Amino acid sequence: MDQIIQHKTLRESWSEKSLAYQMGNIGSEVSRSLKNKDNPRRFQGCFERALELFDFTIDSLQQKKEFGKLKEVCRAREEFCDYFNGNSFRTDPKKLQKYYDEFVSLL
C-alpha cells in the first residue's frame, strides 16, 4: 500500500526551511495530537501528519549529513510515538509541548 502524503506542497521545499521552522510545525501537530488524544478520528490525522513532518525532517538532515541534529529529531520522534503507545518513557505531556514551543520562540 502506498503512503498517503498529507503535506504534498511541503515535501519539495521542506529541506530549505530552518530546523526551528520544521520543529515548530511538527510541534503544531504534536499539540493537536495531545488535544485530540480522546477523539480517535481527529487524533489519527494529527498523529500521521506529525510523523510525516518528522520523516521529512529526518530525510532532510540525512541528506545534509547533520547527524547531531538528526539524532535529536529521531529521539523526539521516538518519544512522541512512545507517549501515545504505552508511554514507557513516562513523558509528561506538558513538558512534551514545552519542548516544541521553544522552537516557535526561535522564529
C-alpha positions in Angstrom: 0.0 0.0 0.0 1.3 3.4 -0.9 1.8 6.0 1.8 -0.7 8.9 1.6 1.2 12.2 1.8 -0.7 14.8 3.9 1.6 17.7 3.2 2.1 17.5 -0.5 3.1 21.1 -1.1 5.8 21.0 1.6 7.7 17.9 0.6 9.8 19.6 -2.0 10.6 22.7 -0.1 10.9 21.2 3.4 14.7 20.8 3.4 15.1 24.5 2.6 13.3 25.5 5.9 15.2 26.1 9.1 15.2 23.4 11.7 13.3 25.7 14.1 10.6 26.2 11.4 10.4 22.4 10.9 10.3 21.6 14.6 7.7 24.4 15.2 5.5 22.9 12.5 6.0 19.4 13.9 5.1 20.9 17.3 1.7 22.1 15.9 0.8 18.6 15.0 2.1 17.3 18.3 -0.1 19.8 20.1 -3.1 18.8 18.0 -2.4 15.1 18.8 -2.3 15.9 22.5 -5.5 17.9 22.4 -7.3 15.1 20.4 -6.0 12.1 22.3 -9.5 11.1 23.3 -11.0 11.7 19.8 -9.7 8.8 17.7 -10.8 10.2 14.3 -9.2 13.6 14.8 -6.2 12.1 16.7 -5.3 9.8 13.9 -4.9 12.6 11.3 -2.8 14.7 13.6 -0.6 11.8 14.6 0.0 10.8 11.0 0.8 14.4 9.9 3.3 14.8 12.8 5.0 11.6 11.7 5.1 12.7 8.1 6.8 16.0 9.1 9.2 14.1 11.3 10.1 12.0 8.4 10.6 14.9 6.1 12.9 16.5 8.6 14.8 13.2 9.2 15.3 12.8 5.4 16.5 16.4 5.1 19.0 16.1 7.9 20.3 12.8 6.5 20.8 14.4 3.1 22.7 17.4 4.7 24.7 14.9 6.9 23.7 16.9 10.0 24.0 13.8 12.3 23.9 15.6 15.6 20.6 17.2 14.8 19.4 14.0 13.2 19.9 12.1 16.4 17.8 14.7 18.4 15.0 14.6 15.9 14.9 10.8 15.8 14.8 10.8 19.6 12.0 13.4 19.6 10.0 11.2 17.1 10.6 8.2 19.3 9.4 10.0 22.4 6.3 11.3 20.6 5.4 7.8 19.4 6.0 6.3 22.8 3.8 8.8 24.5 0.8 7.5 22.6 1.7 3.9 22.7 2.1 3.0 26.3 4.3 5.9 27.5 7.1 3.6 28.7 9.3 6.8 28.9 6.8 8.3 31.3 6.7 11.5 29.3 4.8 14.4 30.8 2.6 15.9 28.0 3.2 19.5 29.3 6.9 19.0 29.0 6.5 17.5 25.6 4.6 20.5 24.5 7.1 22.9 26.1 9.9 21.3 24.1 8.2 22.2 20.8 7.1 25.6 22.0 10.8 26.5 22.4 11.3 26.2 18.6 8.4 28.5 17.9 10.0 31.2 20.0 13.1 31.0 17.7 11.1 32.0 14.6 
